[in-house]
Amino acid sequence: MKYLNVFILMFLAVAPYACNREESPETEEKKNIISLESEGAFNIFAEEHDMATADADGYTNGYITAAIGGVLDNTDPITLSLSEDPALLEAYNKSAFGAQSYQYAQIVPPDRYAFENQTITFQQGKREMQFKLRVKTVGLSPDVSYFIPLRIDKTTASEYDLKKSTILYRIYLKNDWASTLAIPKYSHIGQKTSIVLKDNEFVSGTTTNTSLEKEVFPVSANGVRTLLADRTVAADENRDKAYSMWGIRLSVAADGKVTITPWSDDPLCLNITMLDTDPDYPNRYELITEGGKAYQCFRLYYSYVDADIATVYYMKEVLRIEEE
């Protein structure tokens, strides 16, 4: 009888604990748990910023979404705020690139972005809200991966999802002709004529047909960057140096007229002159249709001088890509 009483007491003590454990999943589902919308192990959320939509100050808009989980609506307002945490991007860079620091992503400079609302409040029954931020895209390099690393600073919610309490907000640049999200490759078909001079007198000349694919990068609301003529960047070549030496900017006016200028401000890097003497290469951008397909097309004609000023090149080229 003594042992039976002990057993009954132990059962009574354990039974409520077991019941609580069985109810815990349902309790978890009822909780209002906050999370930030993102993907992957590092909680990345990527967004294209269309440079053509920038306001008068050069800013484009972006959004970060926060959501409330649980089967029951919140009965009280819940306030949530974010703060920057550079350590998040440091961890991402070390994991993704190791010691190759030249590939590291960078934080958007603080003077180039601002939150319109860094704090949000979920009113009763509200499940999803967004933080709005403004990013000044003009001047950002198309060769750099830009992030804003953020974490939940504080919230009046009882709990938030620790695994979704941080976000690496990634910025991609975009305009009507290119995007850094998926760098487009335009087909290049051209004719390059080289004129060799000596003491400013003609020595010889040759013309060759050129055909290849060229990457095109967005750099402003109406401008893109590429390499001139049939230049490409080799796998073992320094990209910054290549674009400094041989990069060109194509600026498109509202009427389609294209202005060609060197990418680098250094006058020693590239001497380029636009030519308007061939109606088939009028230095213009246009949409064309062939075989029932639409193509974005640049028709360009220009000359440039080699670094030793011994050879002058005349380049007629067509850059085009099928419109999506």
BAPA-917635 format. One record per residue (C-alpha): residue number from 0; residue in three letters; x, y, z. Coordinates in steps of 0.5 Angstrom, whole numbers, plus 500, padded with zeros to 3 digits. Example, Ala and Ser with C-alpha at 12.3 -4.5 7.8 and 13.67 -1.06 7.14 Angstrom:
# residues 2
(0; "ALA"; (525; 491; 516))
(1; "SER"; (527; 498; 514))
***
This chain:
# residues 324
(0; "MET"; (500; 500; 500))
(1; "LYS"; (506; 505; 502))
(2; "TYR"; (509; 504; 495))
(3; "LEU"; (502; 505; 491))
(4; "ASN"; (501; 511; 495))
(5; "VAL"; (508; 514; 492))
(6; "PHE"; (507; 512; 485))
(7; "ILE"; (500; 516; 485))
(8; "LEU"; (504; 522; 488))
(9; "MET"; (509; 521; 482))
(10; "PHE"; (504; 520; 477))
(11; "LEU"; (500; 527; 480))
(12; "ALA"; (506; 531; 479))
(13; "VAL"; (508; 529; 472))
(14; "ALA"; (501; 529; 469))
(15; "PRO"; (501; 536; 469))
(16; "TYR"; (508; 537; 466))
(17; "ALA"; (506; 532; 461))
(18; "CYS"; (500; 536; 459))
(19; "ASN"; (503; 542; 458))
(20; "ARG"; (508; 539; 454))
(21; "GLU"; (503; 537; 449))
(22; "GLU"; (500; 544; 449))
(23; "SER"; (506; 547; 447))
(24; "PRO"; (506; 547; 440))
(25; "GLU"; (499; 550; 440))
(26; "THR"; (501; 555; 444))
(27; "GLU"; (507; 557; 440))
(28; "GLU"; (502; 557; 434))
(29; "LYS"; (498; 562; 438))
(30; "LYS"; (504; 567; 439))
(31; "ASN"; (505; 573; 435))
(32; "ILE"; (512; 572; 433))
(33; "ILE"; (516; 577; 428))
(34; "SER"; (520; 576; 422))
(35; "LEU"; (524; 580; 417))
(36; "GLU"; (523; 577; 410))
(37; "SER"; (529; 574; 407))
(38; "GLU"; (532; 568; 404))
(39; "GLY"; (538; 563; 405))
(40; "ALA"; (543; 562; 411))
(41; "PHE"; (545; 570; 411))
(42; "ASN"; (538; 572; 410))
(43; "ILE"; (539; 576; 404))
(44; "PHE"; (533; 580; 401))
(45; "ALA"; (535; 583; 394))
(46; "GLU"; (532; 589; 390))
(47; "GLU"; (533; 592; 384))
(48; "HIS"; (533; 600; 384))
(49; "ASP"; (531; 603; 377))
(50; "MET"; (535; 609; 376))
(51; "ALA"; (530; 612; 371))
(52; "THR"; (525; 613; 377))
(53; "ALA"; (530; 617; 381))
(54; "ASP"; (527; 623; 384))
(55; "ALA"; (530; 630; 383))
(56; "ASP"; (535; 629; 389))
(57; "GLY"; (537; 622; 385))
(58; "TYR"; (534; 617; 390))
(59; "THR"; (530; 611; 389))
(60; "ASN"; (526; 607; 393))
(61; "GLY"; (526; 600; 397))
(62; "TYR"; (522; 596; 402))
(63; "ILE"; (524; 591; 407))
(64; "THR"; (518; 587; 409))
(65; "ALA"; (516; 585; 417))
(66; "ALA"; (511; 580; 418))
(67; "ILE"; (507; 577; 424))
(68; "GLY"; (506; 570; 425))
(69; "GLY"; (501; 566; 429))
(70; "VAL"; (494; 563; 428))
(71; "LEU"; (491; 569; 432))
(72; "ASP"; (491; 576; 431))
(73; "ASN"; (495; 581; 435))
(74; "THR"; (490; 584; 440))
(75; "ASP"; (495; 590; 442))
(76; "PRO"; (499; 595; 437))
(77; "ILE"; (506; 592; 436))
(78; "THR"; (512; 597; 435))
(79; "LEU"; (519; 594; 431))
(80; "SER"; (525; 598; 429))
(81; "LEU"; (531; 596; 426))
(82; "SER"; (539; 598; 426))
(83; "GLU"; (545; 597; 422))
(84; "ASP"; (550; 592; 424))
(85; "PRO"; (556; 591; 420))
(86; "ALA"; (558; 585; 423))
(87; "LEU"; (553; 581; 419))
(88; "LEU"; (556; 583; 413))
(89; "GLU"; (563; 582; 415))
(90; "ALA"; (561; 574; 417))
(91; "TYR"; (558; 574; 410))
(92; "ASN"; (564; 576; 406))
(93; "LYS"; (569; 572; 410))
(94; "SER"; (564; 566; 409))
(95; "ALA"; (563; 567; 402))
(96; "PHE"; (570; 570; 400))
(97; "GLY"; (575; 568; 405))
(98; "ALA"; (581; 571; 404))
(99; "GLN"; (580; 574; 397))
(100; "SER"; (578; 581; 400))
(101; "TYR"; (578; 584; 393))
(102; "GLN"; (571; 581; 392))
(103; "TYR"; (568; 583; 399))
(104; "ALA"; (561; 586; 398))
(105; "GLN"; (561; 593; 401))
(106; "ILE"; (556; 597; 406))
(107; "VAL"; (552; 603; 402))
(108; "PRO"; (556; 609; 404))
(109; "PRO"; (551; 612; 410))
(110; "ASP"; (550; 619; 406))
(111; "ARG"; (547; 615; 400))
(112; "TYR"; (541; 612; 404))
(113; "ALA"; (536; 614; 409))
(114; "PHE"; (530; 611; 412))
(115; "GLU"; (523; 614; 411))
(116; "ASN"; (521; 610; 417))
(117; "GLN"; (526; 606; 421))
(118; "THR"; (520; 604; 426))
(119; "ILE"; (514; 601; 424))
(120; "THR"; (507; 599; 428))
(121; "PHE"; (503; 594; 427))
(122; "GLN"; (496; 596; 429))
(123; "GLN"; (491; 590; 431))
(124; "GLY"; (490; 585; 426))
(125; "LYS"; (495; 588; 422))
(126; "ARG"; (500; 582; 419))
(127; "GLU"; (505; 585; 415))
(128; "MET"; (508; 592; 414))
(129; "GLN"; (514; 595; 410))
(130; "PHE"; (520; 599; 412))
(131; "LYS"; (521; 604; 406))
(132; "LEU"; (528; 607; 405))
(133; "ARG"; (531; 611; 400))
(134; "VAL"; (538; 610; 396))
(135; "LYS"; (542; 615; 392))
(136; "THR"; (544; 610; 386))
(137; "VAL"; (548; 615; 382))
(138; "GLY"; (555; 614; 383))
(139; "LEU"; (555; 607; 386))
(140; "SER"; (559; 603; 382))
(141; "PRO"; (557; 597; 378))
(142; "ASP"; (562; 593; 380))
(143; "VAL"; (561; 593; 387))
(144; "SER"; (556; 589; 391))
(145; "TYR"; (552; 593; 396))
(146; "PHE"; (549; 591; 402))
(147; "ILE"; (545; 595; 408))
(148; "PRO"; (546; 590; 414))
(149; "LEU"; (540; 590; 419))
(150; "ARG"; (538; 587; 425))
(151; "ILE"; (531; 588; 429))
(152; "ASP"; (533; 593; 434))
(153; "LYS"; (528; 593; 439))
(154; "THR"; (520; 591; 439))
(155; "THR"; (514; 591; 443))
(156; "ALA"; (512; 584; 441))
(157; "SER"; (513; 578; 446))
(158; "GLU"; (518; 574; 441))
(159; "TYR"; (521; 575; 435))
(160; "ASP"; (524; 569; 430))
(161; "LEU"; (532; 569; 432))
(162; "LYS"; (533; 566; 425))
(163; "LYS"; (529; 572; 422))
(164; "SER"; (531; 578; 426))
(165; "THR"; (537; 580; 421))
(166; "ILE"; (537; 582; 414))
(167; "LEU"; (542; 583; 409))
(168; "TYR"; (539; 588; 404))
(169; "ARG"; (542; 588; 397))
(170; "ILE"; (542; 593; 392))
(171; "TYR"; (542; 592; 385))
(172; "LEU"; (542; 598; 379))
(173; "LYS"; (538; 598; 373))
(174; "ASN"; (536; 602; 368))
(175; "ASP"; (532; 601; 361))
(176; "TRP"; (538; 597; 358))
(177; "ALA"; (542; 594; 363))
(178; "SER"; (542; 591; 370))
(179; "THR"; (547; 589; 375))
(180; "LEU"; (542; 583; 378))
(181; "ALA"; (544; 579; 371))
(182; "ILE"; (549; 583; 367))
(183; "PRO"; (546; 583; 360))
(184; "LYS"; (551; 581; 354))
(185; "TYR"; (550; 585; 348))
(186; "SER"; (552; 582; 341))
(187; "HIS"; (557; 586; 338))
(188; "ILE"; (558; 586; 330))
(189; "GLY"; (563; 591; 327))
(190; "GLN"; (568; 593; 322))
(191; "LYS"; (575; 596; 325))
(192; "THR"; (579; 600; 321))
(193; "SER"; (587; 601; 323))
(194; "ILE"; (591; 607; 320))
(195; "VAL"; (598; 607; 322))
(196; "LEU"; (601; 613; 322))
(197; "LYS"; (608; 616; 322))
(198; "ASP"; (610; 623; 323))
(199; "ASN"; (602; 624; 322))
(200; "GLU"; (603; 621; 315))
(201; "PHE"; (599; 615; 313))
(202; "VAL"; (603; 608; 312))
(203; "SER"; (598; 603; 312))
(204; "GLY"; (591; 601; 313))
(205; "THR"; (587; 595; 315))
(206; "THR"; (580; 593; 316))
(207; "THR"; (577; 587; 320))
(208; "ASN"; (570; 584; 321))
(209; "THR"; (569; 584; 329))
(210; "SER"; (564; 579; 332))
(211; "LEU"; (563; 578; 340))
(212; "GLU"; (559; 579; 346))
(213; "LYS"; (560; 585; 350))
(214; "GLU"; (557; 586; 358))
(215; "VAL"; (553; 592; 359))
(216; "PHE"; (553; 596; 366))
(217; "PRO"; (548; 601; 368))
(218; "VAL"; (551; 607; 371))
(219; "SER"; (545; 612; 371))
(220; "ALA"; (538; 614; 369))
(221; "ASN"; (540; 614; 361))
(222; "GLY"; (547; 611; 361))
(223; "VAL"; (551; 605; 361))
(224; "ARG"; (558; 603; 361))
(225; "THR"; (562; 598; 356))
(226; "LEU"; (568; 597; 353))
(227; "LEU"; (570; 600; 346))
(228; "ALA"; (571; 596; 340))
(229; "ASP"; (572; 589; 340))
(230; "ARG"; (576; 589; 347))
(231; "THR"; (574; 584; 353))
(232; "VAL"; (576; 583; 360))
(233; "ALA"; (581; 577; 360))
(234; "ALA"; (580; 572; 366))
(235; "ASP"; (586; 574; 369))
(236; "GLU"; (586; 581; 368))
(237; "ASN"; (585; 587; 373))
(238; "ARG"; (577; 589; 371))
(239; "ASP"; (578; 596; 374))
(240; "LYS"; (584; 597; 370))
(241; "ALA"; (581; 595; 364))
(242; "TYR"; (575; 599; 364))
(243; "SER"; (579; 605; 366))
(244; "MET"; (584; 604; 360))
(245; "TRP"; (578; 602; 355))
(246; "GLY"; (571; 603; 358))
(247; "ILE"; (566; 608; 354))
(248; "ARG"; (560; 611; 357))
(249; "LEU"; (554; 611; 352))
(250; "SER"; (549; 617; 354))
(251; "VAL"; (542; 616; 351))
(252; "ALA"; (538; 623; 350))
(253; "ALA"; (530; 623; 349))
(254; "ASP"; (531; 623; 342))
(255; "GLY"; (535; 616; 342))
(256; "LYS"; (542; 620; 340))
(257; "VAL"; (548; 617; 343))
(258; "THR"; (554; 621; 346))
(259; "ILE"; (560; 617; 347))
(260; "THR"; (565; 619; 352))
(261; "PRO"; (571; 615; 356))
(262; "TRP"; (569; 612; 362))
(263; "SER"; (575; 615; 366))
(264; "ASP"; (576; 622; 367))
(265; "ASP"; (584; 621; 366))
(266; "PRO"; (585; 624; 359))
(267; "LEU"; (591; 619; 358))
(268; "CYS"; (587; 613; 358))
(269; "LEU"; (583; 614; 352))
(270; "ASN"; (582; 619; 346))
(271; "ILE"; (576; 618; 343))
(272; "THR"; (572; 622; 337))
(273; "MET"; (565; 621; 335))
(274; "LEU"; (564; 621; 328))
(275; "ASP"; (557; 622; 324))
(276; "THR"; (559; 621; 317))
(277; "ASP"; (556; 614; 316))
(278; "PRO"; (548; 614; 316))
(279; "ASP"; (548; 606; 317))
(280; "TYR"; (552; 608; 324))
(281; "PRO"; (549; 614; 326))
(282; "ASN"; (551; 614; 334))
(283; "ARG"; (543; 613; 336))
(284; "TYR"; (539; 608; 340))
(285; "GLU"; (533; 605; 337))
(286; "LEU"; (528; 599; 338))
(287; "ILE"; (528; 595; 332))
(288; "THR"; (524; 589; 330))
(289; "GLU"; (527; 583; 326))
(290; "GLY"; (523; 576; 325))
(291; "GLY"; (518; 578; 329))
(292; "LYS"; (522; 579; 335))
(293; "ALA"; (524; 586; 338))
(294; "TYR"; (531; 588; 339))
(295; "GLN"; (535; 594; 343))
(296; "CYS"; (540; 597; 338))
(297; "PHE"; (546; 601; 339))
(298; "ARG"; (549; 604; 332))
(299; "LEU"; (556; 607; 333))
(300; "TYR"; (561; 610; 329))
(301; "TYR"; (567; 613; 333))
(302; "SER"; (575; 613; 332))
(303; "TYR"; (580; 612; 338))
(304; "VAL"; (588; 613; 338))
(305; "ASP"; (592; 608; 341))
(306; "ALA"; (597; 609; 347))
(307; "ASP"; (603; 610; 343))
(308; "ILE"; (599; 615; 338))
(309; "ALA"; (602; 611; 332))
(310; "THR"; (595; 608; 330))
(311; "VAL"; (588; 611; 329))
(312; "TYR"; (582; 606; 330))
(313; "TYR"; (576; 607; 326))
(314; "MET"; (570; 603; 329))
(315; "LYS"; (563; 602; 326))
(316; "GLU"; (559; 597; 331))
(317; "VAL"; (552; 595; 332))
(318; "LEU"; (550; 593; 339))
(319; "ARG"; (544; 589; 340))
(320; "ILE"; (540; 585; 345))
(321; "GLU"; (533; 582; 344))
(322; "GLU"; (528; 585; 349))
(323; "GLU"; (525; 582; 354))
***
